[in-house]
Amino acid sequence: MKLYNGGIILAGLVIFLGLVTMPVWANLGKPAYVPQKLTMPAAPNDKACIEDKEIMRNTHMQILDSWRDAVVRDGKRVYINRHGKQFAMSLQNTCMKCHNNKEEFCDKCHLEAAVTPYCWDCHIAPKGKKQ
């Protein structure tokens, strides 16, 4: 079987592959995404959080999920941190007492990280900073 117009077909395939892979070649060696350095507002009166700052930055969602499960499923309502201090397991009455500006505290990082937390599906979102 003889291939008619084989050169044209081959050239078309090369051009097609070049166009399809152009985004890869254009971005080769560049970082995919560089997040901006966000500064979080401090809690009022510089109160200590339930855990250290780095722990809260990295694992706050896991902590909140475990709180939800402990409160709803087990009826447990007191959290004891690594230093032995007790806190009520409550997003609104513990966390939002200090971090009451949702736009500055929650939304700023969640938008940057492109995540949509489902906290406010059940909880009432704060209306802004309380004076």
Rosetta constraint file for C-alpha pairs under 8 A:
AtomPair CA 5 CA 9 HARMONIC 6.30 0.50
AtomPair CA 6 CA 10 HARMONIC 6.01 0.50
AtomPair CA 7 CA 11 HARMONIC 6.05 0.50
AtomPair CA 8 CA 12 HARMONIC 6.01 0.50
AtomPair CA 9 CA 13 HARMONIC 6.19 0.50
AtomPair CA 10 CA 14 HARMONIC 6.28 0.50
AtomPair CA 11 CA 15 HARMONIC 6.20 0.50
AtomPair CA 12 CA 16 HARMONIC 6.01 0.50
AtomPair CA 13 CA 17 HARMONIC 6.07 0.50
AtomPair CA 14 CA 18 HARMONIC 6.09 0.50
AtomPair CA 15 CA 19 HARMONIC 6.19 0.50
AtomPair CA 16 CA 20 HARMONIC 6.13 0.50
AtomPair CA 17 CA 21 HARMONIC 6.04 0.50
AtomPair CA 18 CA 22 HARMONIC 5.89 0.50
AtomPair CA 21 CA 25 HARMONIC 6.54 0.50
AtomPair CA 22 CA 26 HARMONIC 5.91 0.50
AtomPair CA 23 CA 27 HARMONIC 6.17 0.50
AtomPair CA 24 CA 28 HARMONIC 5.97 0.50
AtomPair CA 35 CA 112 HARMONIC 7.21 0.50
AtomPair CA 35 CA 113 HARMONIC 7.94 0.50
AtomPair CA 36 CA 112 HARMONIC 7.89 0.50
AtomPair CA 38 CA 109 HARMONIC 7.29 0.50
AtomPair CA 40 CA 104 HARMONIC 7.53 0.50
AtomPair CA 40 CA 105 HARMONIC 6.29 0.50
AtomPair CA 41 CA 104 HARMONIC 7.23 0.50
AtomPair CA 41 CA 105 HARMONIC 6.66 0.50
AtomPair CA 42 CA 46 HARMONIC 6.40 0.50
AtomPair CA 43 CA 47 HARMONIC 6.12 0.50
AtomPair CA 43 CA 98 HARMONIC 5.19 0.50
AtomPair CA 43 CA 99 HARMONIC 5.99 0.50
AtomPair CA 44 CA 98 HARMONIC 6.02 0.50
AtomPair CA 47 CA 98 HARMONIC 7.90 0.50
AtomPair CA 48 CA 52 HARMONIC 7.86 0.50
AtomPair CA 49 CA 53 HARMONIC 7.36 0.50
AtomPair CA 50 CA 81 HARMONIC 6.43 0.50
AtomPair CA 50 CA 87 HARMONIC 7.06 0.50
AtomPair CA 51 CA 55 HARMONIC 6.33 0.50
AtomPair CA 51 CA 56 HARMONIC 6.21 0.50
AtomPair CA 51 CA 81 HARMONIC 6.44 0.50
AtomPair CA 51 CA 82 HARMONIC 7.46 0.50
AtomPair CA 52 CA 56 HARMONIC 6.28 0.50
AtomPair CA 53 CA 57 HARMONIC 6.18 0.50
AtomPair CA 54 CA 58 HARMONIC 6.21 0.50
AtomPair CA 55 CA 59 HARMONIC 5.74 0.50
AtomPair CA 55 CA 60 HARMONIC 7.27 0.50
AtomPair CA 56 CA 60 HARMONIC 4.73 0.50
AtomPair CA 59 CA 63 HARMONIC 6.25 0.50
AtomPair CA 60 CA 64 HARMONIC 6.10 0.50
AtomPair CA 61 CA 65 HARMONIC 6.04 0.50
AtomPair CA 62 CA 66 HARMONIC 6.10 0.50
AtomPair CA 63 CA 67 HARMONIC 6.13 0.50
AtomPair CA 64 CA 68 HARMONIC 6.15 0.50
AtomPair CA 64 CA 91 HARMONIC 7.61 0.50
AtomPair CA 65 CA 69 HARMONIC 6.30 0.50
AtomPair CA 66 CA 70 HARMONIC 6.01 0.50
AtomPair CA 67 CA 71 HARMONIC 5.99 0.50
AtomPair CA 67 CA 79 HARMONIC 7.96 0.50
AtomPair CA 67 CA 89 HARMONIC 5.91 0.50
AtomPair CA 67 CA 90 HARMONIC 7.75 0.50
AtomPair CA 68 CA 72 HARMONIC 5.88 0.50
AtomPair CA 68 CA 73 HARMONIC 7.97 0.50
AtomPair CA 69 CA 73 HARMONIC 5.39 0.50
AtomPair CA 69 CA 74 HARMONIC 7.09 0.50
AtomPair CA 70 CA 74 HARMONIC 4.97 0.50
AtomPair CA 70 CA 75 HARMONIC 6.21 0.50
AtomPair CA 70 CA 76 HARMONIC 5.32 0.50
AtomPair CA 70 CA 77 HARMONIC 7.28 0.50
AtomPair CA 71 CA 75 HARMONIC 4.56 0.50
AtomPair CA 71 CA 76 HARMONIC 4.88 0.50
AtomPair CA 71 CA 77 HARMONIC 5.54 0.50
AtomPair CA 71 CA 89 HARMONIC 7.29 0.50
AtomPair CA 72 CA 76 HARMONIC 7.96 0.50
AtomPair CA 77 CA 88 HARMONIC 5.88 0.50
AtomPair CA 77 CA 89 HARMONIC 5.17 0.50
AtomPair CA 77 CA 90 HARMONIC 7.88 0.50
AtomPair CA 78 CA 86 HARMONIC 6.38 0.50
AtomPair CA 78 CA 87 HARMONIC 5.67 0.50
AtomPair CA 78 CA 88 HARMONIC 4.79 0.50
AtomPair CA 78 CA 89 HARMONIC 5.50 0.50
AtomPair CA 79 CA 86 HARMONIC 5.53 0.50
AtomPair CA 79 CA 87 HARMONIC 5.06 0.50
AtomPair CA 79 CA 88 HARMONIC 6.06 0.50
AtomPair CA 79 CA 89 HARMONIC 5.80 0.50
AtomPair CA 80 CA 84 HARMONIC 5.52 0.50
AtomPair CA 80 CA 85 HARMONIC 5.46 0.50
AtomPair CA 80 CA 86 HARMONIC 4.49 0.50
AtomPair CA 80 CA 87 HARMONIC 6.39 0.50
AtomPair CA 81 CA 85 HARMONIC 5.57 0.50
AtomPair CA 81 CA 86 HARMONIC 6.58 0.50
AtomPair CA 81 CA 87 HARMONIC 7.90 0.50
AtomPair CA 87 CA 94 HARMONIC 7.19 0.50
AtomPair CA 88 CA 93 HARMONIC 7.55 0.50
AtomPair CA 88 CA 94 HARMONIC 6.29 0.50
AtomPair CA 89 CA 94 HARMONIC 6.99 0.50
AtomPair CA 90 CA 94 HARMONIC 5.29 0.50
AtomPair CA 90 CA 95 HARMONIC 6.95 0.50
AtomPair CA 91 CA 95 HARMONIC 5.04 0.50
AtomPair CA 91 CA 96 HARMONIC 6.19 0.50
AtomPair CA 92 CA 96 HARMONIC 4.83 0.50
AtomPair CA 92 CA 97 HARMONIC 6.75 0.50
AtomPair CA 92 CA 123 HARMONIC 7.65 0.50
AtomPair CA 93 CA 97 HARMONIC 5.79 0.50
AtomPair CA 94 CA 98 HARMONIC 7.51 0.50
AtomPair CA 95 CA 99 HARMONIC 6.02 0.50
AtomPair CA 95 CA 100 HARMONIC 7.90 0.50
AtomPair CA 96 CA 100 HARMONIC 4.65 0.50
AtomPair CA 96 CA 101 HARMONIC 7.99 0.50
AtomPair CA 96 CA 126 HARMONIC 7.92 0.50
AtomPair CA 99 CA 105 HARMONIC 6.47 0.50
AtomPair CA 100 CA 105 HARMONIC 7.74 0.50
AtomPair CA 100 CA 126 HARMONIC 6.66 0.50
AtomPair CA 100 CA 128 HARMONIC 6.64 0.50
AtomPair CA 100 CA 129 HARMONIC 5.55 0.50
AtomPair CA 100 CA 130 HARMONIC 6.80 0.50
AtomPair CA 101 CA 105 HARMONIC 5.82 0.50
AtomPair CA 101 CA 106 HARMONIC 7.79 0.50
AtomPair CA 101 CA 126 HARMONIC 7.19 0.50
AtomPair CA 101 CA 127 HARMONIC 7.73 0.50
AtomPair CA 101 CA 128 HARMONIC 4.80 0.50
AtomPair CA 101 CA 129 HARMONIC 4.43 0.50
AtomPair CA 101 CA 130 HARMONIC 7.58 0.50
AtomPair CA 102 CA 106 HARMONIC 5.04 0.50
AtomPair CA 102 CA 107 HARMONIC 6.18 0.50
AtomPair CA 102 CA 125 HARMONIC 7.53 0.50
AtomPair CA 102 CA 126 HARMONIC 6.34 0.50
AtomPair CA 102 CA 127 HARMONIC 7.57 0.50
AtomPair CA 102 CA 128 HARMONIC 6.15 0.50
AtomPair CA 102 CA 129 HARMONIC 7.68 0.50
AtomPair CA 103 CA 107 HARMONIC 4.92 0.50
AtomPair CA 103 CA 108 HARMONIC 6.31 0.50
AtomPair CA 103 CA 128 HARMONIC 7.00 0.50
AtomPair CA 104 CA 108 HARMONIC 5.61 0.50
AtomPair CA 105 CA 109 HARMONIC 7.26 0.50
AtomPair CA 106 CA 110 HARMONIC 6.23 0.50
AtomPair CA 107 CA 111 HARMONIC 5.79 0.50
AtomPair CA 108 CA 112 HARMONIC 6.39 0.50
AtomPair CA 109 CA 113 HARMONIC 6.02 0.50
AtomPair CA 110 CA 114 HARMONIC 5.81 0.50
AtomPair CA 110 CA 115 HARMONIC 5.25 0.50
AtomPair CA 110 CA 116 HARMONIC 6.62 0.50
AtomPair CA 110 CA 117 HARMONIC 7.67 0.50
AtomPair CA 111 CA 115 HARMONIC 6.47 0.50
AtomPair CA 111 CA 116 HARMONIC 7.86 0.50
AtomPair CA 118 CA 122 HARMONIC 7.82 0.50
AtomPair CA 119 CA 123 HARMONIC 6.07 0.50
AtomPair CA 120 CA 124 HARMONIC 5.97 0.50
AtomPair CA 120 CA 125 HARMONIC 5.79 0.50
